[in-house]
């Protein structure tokens, strides 16, 4: 009688173990997302801000990201992804994968705009604290955006990402600054792939003048354009170009923002 009870409980324990193993495999299968075409592997963390988004100026020069229309869906990129600022304005679809504790069920994704640089921390290992060390591919997200793909209790999560088309409302925006002999323009709200690789400016008495990248998406030239209507030509990394004629009137002012055409 005693031996039969022992055999019974052993059989029940075996069934329980099998059930646990089955559930683990089921959860793992639901979270293990295969790397589909176009998706690449990276990691992600988040930075805490008072309103749950990244609002600091950042290395792309956008200023208040809410005014620049990027808001909480913005991210700092590691050296590998930032590419010396040329990636500023580019859009990425990011999703948390392959972590049953931290990734949200179904691995939902968010669309982020590159607005900042995540600097390396060479005093820490790239596996513990030095998330942005070269050649790591890493996204430093806003807390609000991170919470849409993973549990906020997580320090760092594995993600997959891919470049996507930037959906923008309205036209490309040109914010003018500088002085009579140093003309600078910050370019924001760029559609298509969002990444600007070349800019030209034209006054009423000039031809098209190539501008140089100053930093981030700030472009400049040493030409006095005061008193002239301004036209801009913007080229994206895809090679497509859009020209906006006379977007700023002859009486434009430094500190003003003017809206031009958008990539279709």
C-alpha positions as CSV (number, residue, x, y, z in Angstrom):
1,X,0.0,0.0,0.0
2,X,2.8,2.3,0.9
3,X,4.7,1.6,-2.3
4,X,1.7,2.3,-4.4
5,X,1.3,5.7,-2.8
6,X,4.9,6.5,-3.5
7,X,4.6,5.5,-7.1
8,X,1.4,7.6,-7.4
9,X,3.1,10.8,-6.0
10,X,6.2,10.2,-8.2
11,X,4.0,9.9,-11.3
12,X,2.2,13.1,-10.3
13,X,5.5,14.9,-9.8
14,X,6.6,13.8,-13.2
15,X,3.5,15.1,-14.8
16,X,3.9,18.4,-12.9
17,X,7.4,18.8,-14.1
18,X,6.4,18.1,-17.7
19,X,3.6,20.7,-17.3
20,X,6.1,23.3,-16.1
21,X,8.5,22.5,-18.9
22,X,5.7,22.8,-21.4
23,X,4.6,26.2,-20.1
24,X,8.2,27.5,-20.2
25,X,8.6,26.3,-23.8
26,X,5.3,27.9,-24.7
27,X,6.3,31.3,-23.2
28,X,9.7,31.2,-24.8
29,X,8.1,30.4,-28.1
30,X,5.8,33.3,-27.8
31,X,8.6,35.7,-27.0
32,X,11.4,34.4,-29.3
33,X,10.9,36.5,-32.3
34,X,12.8,35.4,-35.4
35,X,15.0,38.0,-37.1
36,X,12.9,38.7,-40.1
37,X,14.4,40.4,-43.2
38,X,15.5,43.9,-42.5
39,X,15.6,43.5,-38.7
40,X,18.9,43.9,-36.8
41,X,19.8,43.2,-33.2
42,X,20.6,45.8,-30.6
43,X,19.9,46.7,-27.0
44,X,17.8,49.5,-25.3
45,X,17.6,51.3,-22.0
46,X,15.7,54.4,-21.0
47,X,16.5,57.8,-19.4
48,X,14.2,59.2,-16.8
49,X,12.7,62.6,-17.4
50,X,10.1,64.5,-15.4
51,X,7.4,64.2,-18.0
52,X,8.4,60.8,-19.3
53,X,10.1,62.0,-22.5
54,X,13.5,63.3,-23.6
55,X,13.2,67.0,-23.8
56,X,16.9,68.0,-23.6
57,X,18.5,69.7,-26.6
58,X,20.6,66.7,-27.6
59,X,23.5,66.3,-30.0
60,X,21.3,66.8,-33.1
61,X,20.5,70.4,-32.1
62,X,16.7,70.1,-32.2
63,X,16.1,72.0,-29.0
64,X,12.8,71.3,-27.3
65,X,11.8,68.0,-28.8
66,X,8.1,68.7,-28.3
67,X,8.3,71.8,-30.4
68,X,10.3,69.9,-33.0
69,X,7.4,67.4,-33.0
70,X,9.5,64.4,-31.9
71,X,8.5,64.4,-28.2
72,X,8.6,61.2,-26.3
73,X,9.3,59.1,-29.5
74,X,12.9,60.2,-29.7
75,X,16.2,58.3,-28.9
76,X,19.9,58.7,-28.3
77,X,22.0,56.5,-30.5
78,X,25.3,54.8,-29.8
79,X,28.4,55.7,-31.8
80,X,27.8,52.9,-34.2
81,X,24.3,54.1,-35.1
82,X,24.8,57.9,-34.7
83,X,27.4,58.0,-37.5
84,X,28.8,61.4,-36.5
85,X,25.4,63.0,-36.6
86,X,24.4,62.1,-40.1
87,X,21.7,59.8,-38.7
88,X,19.9,62.7,-36.9
89,X,16.3,62.7,-37.9
90,X,16.2,59.1,-39.1
91,X,13.3,56.9,-38.0
92,X,13.7,53.4,-36.5
93,X,11.1,50.8,-35.6
94,X,12.2,49.1,-32.4
95,X,10.7,46.1,-30.6
96,X,11.8,44.1,-27.5
97,X,12.5,40.5,-28.2
98,X,13.6,37.2,-26.6
99,X,13.1,38.1,-22.9
100,X,10.0,36.5,-21.2
101,X,10.3,38.7,-18.1
102,X,10.9,42.1,-19.6
103,X,9.4,42.2,-23.1
104,X,5.7,42.9,-23.3
105,X,3.5,40.2,-24.7
106,X,3.4,40.1,-28.4
107,X,6.6,42.2,-28.8
108,X,4.8,45.5,-29.8
109,X,7.0,48.1,-31.5
110,X,7.5,51.9,-31.5
111,X,8.7,54.3,-34.1
112,X,11.6,56.5,-32.8
113,X,13.4,59.5,-34.3
114,X,17.2,59.8,-33.7
115,X,17.6,63.1,-31.8
116,X,20.7,62.6,-29.6
117,X,24.0,60.8,-29.1
118,X,24.5,58.2,-26.4
119,X,28.2,58.7,-25.5
120,X,30.5,55.7,-24.7
121,X,31.5,55.0,-21.1
122,X,34.9,53.4,-21.5
123,X,35.3,53.0,-17.8
124,X,32.5,50.3,-17.8
125,X,32.2,47.0,-19.6
126,X,30.0,47.1,-22.7
127,X,28.0,44.3,-21.1
128,X,27.5,46.2,-17.8
129,X,26.9,49.9,-18.0
130,X,28.9,50.8,-21.1
131,X,25.9,50.1,-23.3
132,X,26.9,52.7,-25.9
133,X,30.6,51.7,-26.2
134,X,31.8,51.0,-29.7
135,X,30.8,48.9,-31.6
136,X,27.6,48.3,-29.6
137,X,24.3,49.2,-31.3
138,X,22.1,50.7,-28.6
139,X,19.1,53.0,-28.2
140,X,18.6,55.2,-25.2
141,X,14.9,55.8,-25.2
142,X,12.5,58.0,-23.3
143,X,10.8,56.3,-20.3
144,X,7.4,56.7,-21.9
145,X,8.4,55.1,-25.2
146,X,10.3,52.3,-23.5
147,X,7.2,51.4,-21.4
148,X,5.4,50.7,-24.7
149,X,7.7,47.8,-25.5
150,X,9.1,46.5,-22.2
151,X,8.7,46.5,-18.4
152,X,10.2,49.7,-16.8
153,X,11.8,47.5,-14.1
154,X,14.2,46.3,-16.7
155,X,17.7,47.9,-16.8
156,X,18.4,46.9,-20.4
157,X,16.5,44.7,-22.9
158,X,17.4,43.0,-26.2
159,X,15.7,44.6,-29.2
160,X,15.4,44.3,-32.9
161,X,15.3,47.4,-35.1
162,X,15.0,48.5,-38.7
163,X,15.0,51.8,-40.6
164,X,11.5,52.9,-41.6
165,X,9.9,55.8,-43.4
166,X,9.3,58.9,-41.3
167,X,5.7,60.0,-41.2
168,X,5.6,63.8,-40.6
169,X,2.8,66.4,-40.5
170,X,3.3,69.5,-42.6
171,X,6.4,70.5,-44.5
172,X,10.1,70.5,-43.7
173,X,11.0,73.3,-41.2
174,X,13.9,75.7,-41.5
175,X,15.0,77.5,-38.4
176,X,17.4,80.3,-39.2
177,X,20.1,81.6,-36.9
178,X,23.6,83.1,-37.0
179,X,24.6,86.6,-38.2
180,X,25.0,88.6,-41.4
181,X,28.3,86.8,-42.2
182,X,27.5,83.4,-40.7
183,X,24.2,82.0,-41.9
184,X,23.0,78.8,-40.2
185,X,19.8,76.8,-40.5
186,X,18.4,73.9,-38.4
187,X,16.4,71.4,-40.5
188,X,13.6,69.5,-38.8
189,X,10.4,67.5,-39.5
190,X,11.9,65.8,-42.5
191,X,9.9,63.0,-44.0
192,X,10.9,60.0,-46.2
193,X,14.0,58.5,-44.4
194,X,14.5,61.6,-42.3
195,X,18.2,61.6,-42.9
196,X,19.6,64.8,-44.6
197,X,22.9,64.4,-46.4
198,X,23.1,67.7,-48.3
199,X,21.6,71.2,-48.2
200,X,21.7,74.2,-50.5
201,X,20.4,77.7,-50.0
202,X,19.5,80.4,-52.5
203,X,18.8,84.1,-52.3
204,X,17.2,86.3,-54.9
205,X,20.6,87.5,-56.1
206,X,22.6,84.2,-55.8
207,X,22.6,80.8,-57.3
208,X,22.3,77.6,-55.3
209,X,25.0,77.7,-52.5
210,X,26.0,74.4,-50.9
211,X,25.9,74.4,-47.1
212,X,28.2,72.5,-44.8
213,X,27.1,70.4,-41.8
214,X,28.0,72.3,-38.6
215,X,26.7,69.7,-36.1
216,X,23.7,67.5,-36.0
217,X,21.2,68.9,-38.4
218,X,22.6,72.4,-38.3
219,X,23.9,73.6,-41.7
220,X,25.8,76.8,-42.4
221,X,27.5,79.0,-45.0
222,X,29.5,82.2,-44.8
223,X,27.2,84.3,-47.1
224,X,25.2,87.4,-46.3
225,X,21.6,86.6,-47.3
226,X,19.8,89.3,-45.4
227,X,17.1,91.2,-47.2
228,X,16.6,88.3,-49.7
229,X,13.9,85.7,-49.9
230,X,15.3,82.3,-49.1
231,X,14.9,79.0,-50.9
232,X,16.3,75.7,-49.7
233,X,17.2,72.4,-51.4
234,X,17.3,69.3,-49.2
235,X,18.7,65.9,-50.2
236,X,17.9,62.8,-48.3
237,X,20.2,59.7,-47.9
238,X,18.0,58.0,-50.5
239,X,19.3,60.5,-53.1
240,X,15.9,62.2,-53.5
241,X,15.9,66.0,-53.4
242,X,13.1,68.5,-52.6
243,X,13.3,72.2,-53.3
244,X,11.3,74.8,-51.4
245,X,11.3,78.2,-53.1
246,X,10.9,81.5,-51.3
247,X,9.9,79.8,-48.0
248,X,11.3,82.8,-46.1
249,X,10.2,86.3,-47.2
250,X,12.8,89.1,-47.9
251,X,12.2,90.5,-44.3
252,X,13.0,87.2,-42.6
253,X,14.7,87.4,-39.2
254,X,17.3,85.4,-37.4
255,X,15.4,83.1,-34.9
256,X,12.5,82.6,-37.2
257,X,11.2,79.2,-38.4
258,X,9.8,78.8,-41.9
259,X,8.0,75.8,-43.5
260,X,8.7,74.4,-46.9
261,X,7.8,71.5,-49.0
262,X,7.9,67.9,-47.8
263,X,9.1,64.7,-49.4
264,X,6.3,62.7,-51.0
